[in-house]
Amino acid sequence: MPEPSTRLKGSDPFQRVALLAAVFCLLLAAPAAAVPPQPIPEGPAAGSLSVFSGHPAAQHPVAVPDPPRHPFMAPNGRSNLHVDGYQSDVHQGPGPLGKGMERRSTFLEGVCASVTFDSRGRIETVCVGVEGPKLLLLDPRTLETLAALPLPPRQPGGGNLFTDFAGGGYFYLDNRDRAVIPTTLRHVYVVGQTGSGFTIERDYDLSTVVLPGDKIISALPDWSGRLWFASTNGVVGTVDPKTGAVRSRPLGEKIANSFAVEDTGAVYIVSDAALYRLTAGAGGVPVTVWRKPYANSGVQKPGQSSAGSGTTPTLMGAGLVAITDNADPMNVLVYRRGSGALICRQPVFAKGASATDQSLIGTGRSLVVENNYGYSGPPATQGGKTTSPGLERVDLDAGGGCHTAWRSAERAPSVVPKLSARNGLVYTYTKDPQPSNADAWYLTALDFASGRTVYKRLGGEGLGFNNNYAPVTLGPDGTAYVGTLGGLVALRDKTPPPGAQPSAGRKTAKLRRIRLHVRRQGRKRVRVWLMGAGTRQVRRVDFMRGKKRLARDRRRPFVRTVRVGPKRVRLKARIVLKDGRKVVRTKRVRRARLTPSAETA
């Protein structure tokens, strides 16, 4: 069901968004039960806006190599803001096709930028607001808050609220469903899930190397499990996850974005002056393999959070890494990862109106870059105002060099766009000038092949729907999520697109309907079987007694007869689901009667 519309009267949009803040704080303080979502309030012009334009899309898959699965991160598409360790911004699965689209939103008093998904398909996100960040666990369908953990608050002198991404804006979900979060106290928390909430399992103190006045911008593991971090003042380092030992070195250059990690163990970091390839040397001390300066006007253009590249490095294709520089107009740059040799420099957008603060979408031979010029903060897009256009696709040439393949005139003030390889669509979040001065924000789908706009679906009207540098994130079930100043918006097709996985809510309900049954057949044999609607999700089941496997079944109805003897025993079904998750069901078998009649446990 789509959400009911919530519109607040009044001329001050900041006051409208603030009205529900106190209510949500009280809800978070409530007992550990699911908190129903309160929709993000919309402005008074919402009812006059077009909800949908364009036409539903057909799937035109794009062949994009999926980066290697990182052994210490959640699966690709579920682990971090930029999709995977290579920071490709490509989802292999589908997003919405524009068919009977529905919208939900939840008011969370802060921007929920990094949206990740645990092994049960639930959303785990950090939302950063005025008072500070908080870690939330959300139902992906209803957006109910299932658990919450307040993180250390903003520190005095913490910088511009709308461009300060340190202290939780970047985090990742590891291979054990744990959130690894840099905090405002210059620590890194490893936060695990409990039955009803969160618990801090590890606390790595980096304050001896990240000094007062500095902040941790991002942390990611390399392929050996060593934790890397980067600070805004240019300190890079590693943490031994077992001992907590910290090794670091200063680059002497500002860092404003996250970084990429390669399966070779290399790490790629861009500062406000150069692109680096680093590896861990003796004892984990970062070592520079190469450093490549780029052109920089020295100006923090409107649309950037710093006077530098603005991009997180994107690993793409056969051994390539891509960023933008800060020239005027700016250029897309592509280097060879091994040598650092520059193979592509392509100017994009107009002189005097080109800037980005977003990672590039990277496929095998193509990149998509977005223009954020003009976005100096929320006031830049209030009262019907917007930013400079557009988006461009840059293709690598077979003989070297590169060229612009298409240009789109869409205006995306500050979103991290994403490509669905399954759909062949680029998803962005746009704001057009409105004759009524309304502040309408749209999820916009572009054809990756041509750059043409396929459709637009209204995300919402007003300040609360401004994404302020947060990305579009495609969920496993084909939903598009956008973090906004008001919280989180979900936009989905009425029927999930082909290739989408069942939603977590439905799967969890079915899992509760997988039951193990047993029935004695004589003194020494027991018939065991699974029942319930959830058995449709089962790939295989092992029927166990202790650590001994008695039988395995790969086909419904998952029934076997096993030998157990006449004594009372406990049998176990170890179940592997089609999506890779594992569940266990147990049942006690009573002692056999002296008569040969059957007995049901």
C-alpha positions as CSV (number, residue, x, y, z in Angstrom):
1,M,0.0,0.0,0.0
2,P,1.3,3.5,-0.8
3,E,1.7,5.8,2.1
4,P,-0.9,8.4,3.0
5,S,0.1,12.0,2.1
6,T,1.3,14.1,5.0
7,R,1.3,17.9,4.3
8,L,2.1,20.6,6.7
9,K,1.1,24.2,6.3
10,G,3.4,27.1,6.7
11,S,5.9,29.1,4.8
12,D,9.1,28.0,6.5
13,P,10.2,24.5,5.2
14,F,12.8,24.1,7.9
15,Q,10.1,24.5,10.6
16,R,7.8,22.0,8.7
17,V,10.5,19.3,8.8
18,A,11.4,20.0,12.4
19,L,7.8,19.6,13.7
20,L,8.0,15.8,13.8
21,A,11.5,15.6,15.2
22,A,10.5,15.5,18.9
23,V,7.8,12.9,18.1
24,F,10.3,10.6,16.5
25,C,12.8,11.0,19.4
26,L,10.1,9.8,21.8
27,L,9.3,6.9,19.5
28,L,13.0,5.8,19.5
29,A,13.0,5.9,23.3
30,A,10.1,3.5,23.4
31,P,10.4,-0.2,24.3
32,A,12.1,-2.5,21.9
33,A,9.1,-3.0,19.6
34,A,8.8,-2.1,15.9
35,V,8.2,1.7,15.6
36,P,5.6,2.5,12.8
37,P,7.0,4.9,10.3
38,Q,5.8,8.6,10.3
39,P,5.8,9.8,6.7
40,I,8.1,12.7,5.8
41,P,5.9,15.9,5.8
42,E,5.4,17.5,2.3
43,G,5.0,21.1,1.4
44,P,1.6,22.6,0.4
45,A,2.3,22.4,-3.3
46,A,2.5,18.6,-3.3
47,G,-1.0,18.0,-4.5
48,S,-0.5,20.1,-7.7
49,L,2.5,18.2,-9.0
50,S,2.7,15.5,-11.6
51,V,3.3,12.2,-9.9
52,F,4.6,10.3,-12.9
53,S,5.8,11.3,-16.4
54,G,7.3,9.2,-19.2
55,H,6.5,5.6,-19.7
56,P,7.3,2.2,-18.0
57,A,10.6,0.7,-19.0
58,A,11.4,-2.6,-20.5
59,Q,14.5,-4.5,-19.3
60,H,17.5,-4.1,-21.6
61,P,20.3,-5.7,-19.6
62,V,23.9,-4.4,-19.7
63,A,26.8,-6.8,-19.5
64,V,28.8,-5.4,-16.6
65,P,31.5,-7.5,-14.9
66,D,30.5,-7.9,-11.2
67,P,33.5,-7.0,-9.0
68,P,34.9,-9.9,-6.9
69,R,32.9,-10.5,-3.7
70,H,34.9,-9.0,-0.8
71,P,35.5,-11.8,1.8
72,F,35.1,-9.4,4.8
73,M,32.1,-7.4,3.5
74,A,28.4,-8.1,2.9
75,P,27.6,-9.3,-0.6
76,N,27.9,-6.8,-3.5
77,G,24.9,-4.6,-3.6
78,R,24.4,-4.8,0.2
79,S,27.6,-3.7,1.8
80,N,28.1,0.1,1.5
81,L,27.1,3.4,-0.1
82,H,28.9,2.6,-3.4
83,V,27.6,-1.0,-3.8
84,D,30.9,-3.0,-3.4
85,G,34.6,-2.8,-2.5
86,Y,35.4,-1.5,-6.0
87,Q,33.0,1.4,-5.5
88,S,31.4,0.6,-8.9
89,D,27.9,2.1,-8.2
90,V,26.5,-0.7,-10.3
91,H,23.7,-3.0,-9.0
92,Q,23.5,-6.3,-10.8
93,G,19.9,-6.6,-9.9
94,P,16.9,-4.6,-11.0
95,G,15.4,-1.3,-9.9
96,P,11.8,-0.1,-10.5
97,L,10.6,-0.2,-14.1
98,G,8.0,2.5,-13.5
99,K,5.0,0.1,-13.4
100,G,2.2,1.2,-11.0
101,M,4.9,2.7,-8.7
102,E,4.2,3.2,-5.0
103,R,6.0,5.4,-2.5
104,R,6.7,5.1,1.2
105,S,8.7,7.3,3.5
106,T,9.8,7.4,7.1
107,F,10.7,10.6,9.0
108,L,14.0,9.8,10.8
109,E,15.3,13.3,11.7
110,G,18.4,13.0,9.5
111,V,19.9,11.9,6.2
112,C,20.2,8.2,5.9
113,A,22.9,8.0,3.3
114,S,24.6,4.6,3.5
115,V,21.8,2.0,3.1
116,T,22.9,-1.6,3.5
117,F,21.1,-4.9,3.7
118,D,21.7,-7.7,6.2
119,S,21.5,-11.4,5.4
120,R,17.8,-11.3,6.2
121,G,17.3,-8.5,3.7
122,R,16.6,-5.8,6.4
123,I,17.9,-2.3,6.0
124,E,20.8,-1.2,8.3
125,T,21.6,2.4,7.9
126,V,23.2,5.4,9.7
127,C,21.1,8.5,9.8
128,V,23.0,11.8,10.5
129,G,21.0,14.7,11.9
130,V,21.5,17.9,13.9
131,E,22.2,16.1,17.2
132,G,24.3,13.4,15.7
133,P,24.2,10.0,13.9
134,K,22.2,6.9,14.9
135,L,22.3,3.3,13.6
136,L,18.9,2.0,12.6
137,L,17.5,-1.4,11.6
138,L,14.5,-1.0,9.4
139,D,11.9,-3.3,7.7
140,P,12.6,-2.9,4.0
141,R,8.9,-3.0,3.0
142,T,7.1,-1.0,5.7
143,L,10.2,1.1,6.8
144,E,9.3,0.3,10.5
145,T,12.2,0.9,12.9
146,L,13.1,-2.4,14.4
147,A,16.1,-1.3,16.4
148,A,18.1,1.8,17.1
149,L,21.5,2.7,18.6
150,P,22.5,6.3,19.2
151,L,26.1,7.0,18.1
152,P,28.4,9.6,19.6
153,P,27.0,13.1,18.9
154,R,28.5,15.9,16.8
155,Q,31.5,17.6,18.3
156,P,31.8,21.3,18.8
157,G,33.3,22.9,15.7
158,G,32.3,19.8,13.7
159,G,31.9,21.8,10.5
160,N,29.0,22.4,8.1
161,L,26.2,20.0,8.9
162,F,25.3,19.6,5.2
163,T,28.8,18.7,4.0
164,D,30.3,16.9,6.9
165,F,30.2,13.2,6.1
166,A,32.6,12.1,8.9
167,G,31.4,10.1,12.0
168,G,29.0,7.7,10.2
169,G,28.1,9.1,6.8
170,Y,30.3,6.4,5.3
171,F,30.1,2.9,7.0
172,Y,30.0,-0.7,5.8
173,L,28.3,-3.9,6.7
174,D,30.7,-6.8,7.1
175,N,30.3,-10.5,6.2
176,R,28.8,-11.2,9.7
177,D,26.0,-8.5,9.5
178,R,28.1,-6.1,11.7
179,A,28.2,-2.4,11.0
180,V,31.7,-0.9,11.0
181,I,31.3,2.8,11.7
182,P,33.8,5.6,12.1
183,T,32.5,7.8,15.0
184,T,32.8,11.5,15.9
185,L,35.1,10.5,18.8
186,R,37.8,9.3,16.4
187,H,37.0,5.6,17.2
188,V,35.7,2.9,14.9
189,Y,32.8,0.8,16.3
190,V,32.0,-2.8,15.2
191,V,28.3,-3.1,16.0
192,G,26.7,-6.5,16.0
193,Q,23.0,-7.4,16.0
194,T,21.3,-9.0,19.0
195,G,17.9,-10.5,19.3
196,S,16.2,-7.1,19.9
197,G,18.8,-4.5,19.0
198,F,22.5,-3.8,18.7
199,T,25.7,-4.3,20.7
200,I,29.1,-2.8,20.3
201,E,31.4,-5.8,19.8
202,R,34.7,-3.9,19.2
203,D,35.9,-0.3,19.7
204,Y,39.1,0.6,17.9
205,D,40.6,3.8,19.4
206,L,42.3,5.9,16.6
207,S,42.5,9.1,18.6
208,T,46.3,8.7,19.1
209,V,46.9,9.2,15.3
210,V,43.7,11.0,14.3
211,L,44.2,14.1,16.5
212,P,41.7,16.6,17.9
213,G,40.3,18.8,15.1
214,D,40.6,15.9,12.6
215,K,37.9,13.3,11.7
216,I,37.7,9.8,10.3
217,I,36.0,10.1,6.9
218,S,35.8,6.4,6.0
219,A,37.0,2.9,7.0
220,L,37.1,-0.3,4.8
221,P,38.8,-3.7,5.0
222,D,41.4,-4.9,2.6
223,W,41.2,-8.4,1.2
224,S,43.2,-9.9,4.2
225,G,40.7,-8.4,6.7
226,R,43.0,-5.5,7.8
227,L,40.9,-2.4,8.5
228,W,42.0,0.7,6.6
229,F,40.9,4.3,7.5
230,A,41.4,7.8,6.1
231,S,40.9,11.1,7.9
232,T,39.9,14.5,6.7
233,N,43.3,16.0,7.4
234,G,45.0,13.3,5.3
235,V,46.0,10.6,7.8
236,V,45.8,7.1,6.3
237,G,46.3,4.0,8.4
238,T,45.5,0.4,9.2
239,V,44.1,-1.5,12.2
240,D,44.9,-5.1,13.0
241,P,41.4,-6.4,13.7
242,K,42.7,-9.0,16.2
243,T,45.0,-6.9,18.3
244,G,43.7,-3.4,17.6
245,A,47.3,-2.3,16.7
246,V,47.2,1.0,14.6
247,R,49.7,1.9,12.0
248,S,49.5,5.2,10.1
249,R,51.2,7.9,8.0
250,P,50.1,11.4,7.0
251,L,49.7,12.2,3.4
252,G,49.7,16.0,4.1
253,E,46.7,16.5,1.9
254,K,43.0,16.8,2.7
255,I,40.6,13.8,2.1
256,A,36.9,14.3,1.7
257,N,35.6,11.0,0.2
258,S,35.8,7.3,0.8
259,F,38.2,4.9,-1.0
260,A,38.3,1.7,-3.0
261,V,39.8,-1.6,-2.1
262,E,41.1,-4.1,-4.7
263,D,41.4,-7.9,-4.4
264,T,45.2,-7.6,-4.8
265,G,45.3,-5.9,-1.4
266,A,45.8,-2.4,-2.9
267,V,43.9,0.6,-1.7
268,Y,43.0,3.7,-3.9
269,I,42.6,7.1,-2.2
270,V,42.0,10.5,-3.7
271,S,43.1,13.6,-1.8
272,D,42.6,17.2,-2.8
273,A,45.8,17.0,-4.8
274,A,46.4,13.5,-6.1
275,L,45.2,9.9,-6.6
276,Y,47.1,7.3,-4.6
277,R,47.7,3.6,-4.9
278,L,48.7,2.3,-1.4
279,T,49.5,-1.1,0.0
280,A,50.3,-2.3,3.6
281,G,54.0,-2.6,4.3
282,A,55.8,-4.1,7.2
283,G,53.5,-4.2,10.3
284,G,50.7,-2.7,8.3
285,V,52.2,0.7,7.7
286,P,50.7,2.2,4.5
287,V,53.2,2.4,1.6
288,T,52.7,4.6,-1.5
289,V,53.0,2.5,-4.7
290,W,52.3,5.6,-6.9
291,R,50.9,9.1,-6.6
292,K,49.3,10.9,-9.6
293,P,48.6,14.7,-9.2
294,Y,45.6,16.0,-11.1
295,A,44.5,19.5,-12.2
296,N,42.9,21.5,-9.5
297,S,41.6,25.1,-9.7
298,G,41.9,25.3,-5.9
299,V,38.3,26.5,-5.7
300,Q,35.6,24.7,-3.8
301,K,32.9,25.0,-6.4
302,P,29.2,25.1,-5.4
303,G,28.3,21.5,-5.5
304,Q,31.5,20.2,-3.8
305,S,32.2,19.5,-0.1
306,S,35.9,20.3,-0.6
307,A,38.3,22.0,-3.1
308,G,39.3,18.7,-4.7
309,S,38.2,15.8,-6.9
310,G,34.9,15.2,-5.2
311,T,34.9,11.5,-6.3
312,T,35.6,8.3,-4.5
313,P,37.9,6.3,-6.8
314,T,36.0,3.8,-9.0
315,L,37.7,0.5,-10.0
316,M,36.5,-0.6,-13.4
317,G,37.2,-2.8,-16.4
318,A,40.5,-4.5,-16.9
319,G,42.8,-3.0,-14.3
320,L,41.5,0.6,-14.4
321,V,40.7,3.3,-11.9
322,A,38.7,6.5,-12.5
323,I,38.2,9.9,-10.8
324,T,37.4,13.4,-11.8
325,D,39.8,16.4,-11.4
326,N,38.9,19.9,-10.2
327,A,39.8,21.8,-13.4
328,D,37.4,24.2,-15.1
329,P,35.7,22.5,-16.9
330,M,36.4,19.4,-15.0
331,N,37.7,16.2,-16.6
332,V,37.0,12.5,-16.2
333,L,40.4,10.8,-15.7
334,V,41.1,7.1,-16.1
335,Y,44.4,5.5,-15.0
336,R,45.9,2.0,-15.2
337,R,45.9,0.5,-11.7
338,G,49.2,-1.2,-12.0
339,S,51.4,1.7,-13.3
340,G,49.3,4.8,-12.7
341,A,49.5,5.7,-16.4
342,L,46.8,8.1,-17.5
343,I,44.8,6.7,-20.5
344,C,41.8,9.0,-20.6
345,R,41.1,12.7,-20.0
346,Q,37.7,13.9,-21.1
347,P,36.3,17.3,-20.3
348,V,32.6,17.3,-19.1
349,F,30.0,19.9,-18.7
350,A,30.4,23.7,-19.4
351,K,33.2,25.9,-18.3
352,G,32.2,27.9,-15.2
353,A,29.5,25.3,-14.5
354,S,31.0,21.9,-13.8
355,A,31.5,20.2,-10.5
356,T,30.7,16.9,-8.9
357,D,30.8,15.4,-5.4
358,Q,29.8,11.9,-6.5
359,S,31.6,8.7,-7.4
360,L,31.5,7.7,-11.1
361,I,29.4,4.8,-12.2
362,G,31.9,2.4,-13.7
363,T,31.2,-0.5,-16.1
364,G,33.7,-2.4,-18.2
365,R,34.4,0.4,-20.7
366,S,32.0,3.2,-19.7
367,L,31.6,5.8,-17.0
368,V,28.6,8.0,-16.0
369,V,29.4,11.3,-14.4
370,E,26.9,13.7,-12.8
371,N,27.0,17.5,-12.6
372,N,26.3,19.0,-9.1
373,Y,27.4,22.6,-9.9
374,G,25.3,25.1,-8.0
375,Y,24.4,23.0,-5.0
376,S,25.9,24.9,-2.1
377,G,23.4,23.5,0.4
378,P,19.7,23.2,0.9
379,P,18.9,26.9,0.3
380,A,20.3,26.5,-3.2
381,T,17.3,24.3,-4.2
382,Q,14.5,26.0,-2.2
383,G,11.8,28.2,-3.5
384,G,11.8,26.5,-6.9
385,K,15.5,27.0,-7.5
386,T,17.8,24.2,-8.9
387,T,21.3,23.6,-10.2
388,S,23.2,23.3,-13.5
389,P,22.4,20.3,-15.7
390,G,23.3,17.4,-16.5
391,L,24.8,13.8,-16.7
392,E,27.2,12.4,-19.3
393,R,28.4,9.0,-20.3
394,V,32.1,8.7,-21.2
395,D,33.3,5.7,-23.2
396,L,36.9,4.4,-23.5
397,D,38.2,4.1,-27.0
398,A,39.7,0.8,-28.2
399,G,43.0,2.4,-29.3
400,G,43.3,4.6,-26.2
401,G,41.6,7.8,-25.1
402,C,37.9,8.4,-24.5
403,H,34.9,10.4,-25.7
404,T,31.5,11.5,-24.5
405,A,28.8,9.1,-25.7
406,W,25.8,11.0,-24.6
407,R,24.6,14.0,-22.6
408,S,21.5,14.3,-20.5
409,A,20.1,17.7,-19.5
410,E,18.5,16.4,-16.3
411,R,19.4,18.3,-13.2
412,A,20.5,16.2,-10.2
413,P,21.7,18.6,-7.5
414,S,23.6,16.2,-5.3
415,V,22.6,12.5,-5.6
416,V,24.9,9.5,-6.1
417,P,23.4,7.9,-9.2
418,K,23.3,4.1,-9.7
419,L,23.1,1.8,-12.7
420,S,20.9,-1.3,-12.7
421,A,22.7,-3.8,-15.0
422,R,19.6,-6.0,-15.1
423,N,17.4,-3.1,-16.3
424,G,19.9,-1.1,-18.3
425,L,18.7,2.0,-16.4
426,V,20.6,4.8,-14.6
427,Y,18.7,6.0,-11.5
428,T,19.2,9.6,-10.4
429,Y,17.3,12.0,-8.3
430,T,16.3,15.3,-10.0
431,K,14.8,18.7,-9.4
432,D,13.4,20.7,-12.3
433,P,12.5,24.4,-12.1
434,Q,8.8,24.6,-11.4
435,P,6.6,27.6,-12.6
436,S,4.9,27.5,-9.2
437,N,8.2,27.6,-7.3
438,A,7.4,24.2,-5.9
439,D,10.3,22.1,-4.7
440,A,9.6,18.8,-6.4
441,W,12.1,15.9,-6.2
442,Y,11.8,13.0,-8.7
443,L,13.4,9.6,-9.0
444,T,14.5,9.7,-12.6
445,A,15.4,6.7,-14.8
446,L,17.7,7.2,-17.8
447,D,18.4,4.7,-20.6
448,F,22.0,3.7,-20.2
449,A,22.4,3.1,-23.9
450,S,21.1,6.5,-25.1
451,G,20.8,8.8,-22.1
452,R,17.2,9.5,-22.8
453,T,14.9,10.0,-19.9
454,V,12.5,7.0,-19.6
455,Y,10.4,8.1,-16.7
456,K,10.1,10.3,-13.6
457,R,8.3,9.4,-10.4
458,L,7.7,12.1,-7.7
459,G,9.7,11.4,-4.5
460,G,8.1,14.3,-2.6
461,E,7.8,18.0,-2.4
462,G,9.7,20.3,0.1
463,L,12.9,20.4,2.1
464,G,12.3,17.0,3.7
465,F,12.8,15.3,0.3
466,N,16.1,17.0,-0.5
467,N,18.6,14.1,-0.6
468,N,21.7,16.4,0.2
469,Y,24.4,14.2,-1.2
470,A,22.8,10.8,-0.3
471,P,22.6,8.1,-3.0
472,V,19.9,6.2,-4.8
473,T,20.3,2.6,-3.4
474,L,18.6,-0.4,-5.1
475,G,17.3,-3.0,-2.7
476,P,17.3,-6.8,-3.4
477,D,13.6,-6.7,-4.1
478,G,13.9,-3.9,-6.7
479,T,13.0,-1.0,-4.5
480,A,14.8,2.3,-5.0
481,Y,15.7,4.0,-1.7
482,V,16.8,7.6,-1.4
483,G,18.1,9.1,1.9
484,T,16.8,12.6,2.4
485,L,16.9,15.4,4.9
486,G,13.7,14.0,6.4
487,G,14.8,10.4,6.5
488,L,14.3,7.7,3.9
489,V,12.1,7.4,0.8
490,A,11.2,4.0,-0.8
491,L,9.9,3.9,-4.4
492,R,8.9,0.6,-5.9
493,D,6.8,-1.1,-8.6
494,K,3.5,-2.5,-7.6
495,T,4.8,-5.9,-8.8
496,P,8.5,-6.5,-8.3
497,P,10.5,-6.5,-11.6
498,P,11.9,-9.7,-13.1
499,G,15.1,-10.7,-11.3
500,A,14.1,-9.2,-7.9
501,Q,14.4,-11.2,-4.8
502,P,11.4,-11.7,-2.5
503,S,11.2,-9.0,0.1
504,A,12.5,-9.7,3.6
505,G,9.2,-9.3,5.3
506,R,7.5,-12.0,3.2
507,K,10.5,-14.3,3.4
508,T,10.7,-14.0,7.2
509,A,7.0,-14.7,7.5
510,K,7.3,-17.8,5.4
511,L,10.4,-19.0,7.4
512,R,8.3,-19.0,10.5
513,R,6.1,-21.6,8.6
514,I,8.9,-24.1,8.1
515,R,8.4,-26.9,10.7
516,L,10.2,-30.2,11.3
517,H,7.9,-33.2,12.0
518,V,8.9,-36.7,13.2
519,R,7.0,-40.0,13.5
520,R,8.3,-43.3,14.7
521,Q,8.0,-46.3,12.4
522,G,8.8,-49.2,14.7
523,R,11.4,-49.3,17.4
524,K,14.5,-48.2,15.3
525,R,13.2,-46.0,12.5
526,V,11.8,-42.5,12.4
527,R,10.2,-40.7,9.5
528,V,11.3,-37.0,9.3
529,W,9.9,-34.3,7.1
530,L,9.5,-30.5,6.6
531,M,6.2,-28.8,6.4
532,G,4.9,-25.3,5.8
533,A,4.7,-22.6,3.1
534,G,8.4,-21.7,3.6
535,T,9.6,-25.1,2.2
536,R,9.3,-23.4,-1.3
537,Q,12.5,-21.5,-0.3
538,V,14.5,-24.5,0.7
539,R,17.4,-25.7,-1.5
540,R,18.4,-28.7,0.6
541,V,18.1,-30.1,4.1
542,D,20.4,-32.3,6.2
543,F,18.7,-34.4,8.9
544,M,21.1,-34.7,11.8
545,R,21.6,-36.5,15.1
546,G,24.2,-34.5,17.0
547,K,27.0,-33.9,14.5
548,K,26.1,-37.0,12.4
549,R,24.2,-36.6,9.2
550,L,21.5,-39.2,8.9
551,A,20.1,-38.2,5.5
552,R,20.1,-35.3,2.9
553,D,17.2,-34.3,0.7
554,R,17.3,-31.7,-2.1
555,R,13.7,-32.0,-3.4
556,R,10.3,-31.3,-1.9
557,P,8.5,-32.6,0.1
558,F,11.8,-33.1,2.0
559,V,11.0,-36.5,3.6
560,R,13.3,-39.2,4.7
561,T,13.3,-42.3,7.0
562,V,16.3,-42.6,9.3
563,R,17.6,-45.1,11.8
564,V,17.9,-43.8,15.4
565,G,17.3,-46.7,17.8
566,P,14.6,-47.0,20.5
567,K,15.9,-44.4,22.9
568,R,14.7,-40.8,23.2
569,V,16.7,-38.6,20.9
570,R,16.7,-35.0,19.5
571,L,16.9,-34.7,15.7
572,K,17.9,-31.6,13.9
573,A,17.2,-30.3,10.3
574,R,20.0,-28.1,9.0
575,I,18.3,-26.1,6.2
576,V,19.9,-24.2,3.4
577,L,17.7,-21.7,1.6
578,K,17.8,-20.7,-2.1
579,D,19.2,-17.3,-1.2
580,G,22.1,-18.9,0.8
581,R,20.8,-18.3,4.3
582,K,20.8,-21.2,6.8
583,V,18.2,-22.1,9.4
584,V,17.8,-24.9,11.9
585,R,14.8,-26.7,13.2
586,T,14.8,-29.3,16.0
587,K,12.4,-31.9,17.3
588,R,12.5,-34.5,20.1
589,V,11.7,-38.1,19.3
590,R,10.2,-40.0,22.2
591,R,11.4,-43.4,23.5
592,A,9.9,-46.3,21.4
593,R,7.1,-48.2,23.0
594,L,7.5,-51.9,23.7
595,T,4.7,-52.5,21.2
596,P,5.4,-51.9,17.5
597,S,2.7,-49.3,17.1
598,A,3.7,-46.0,15.7
599,E,4.2,-43.0,18.0
600,T,4.1,-39.3,17.1
601,A,6.3,-36.8,18.8
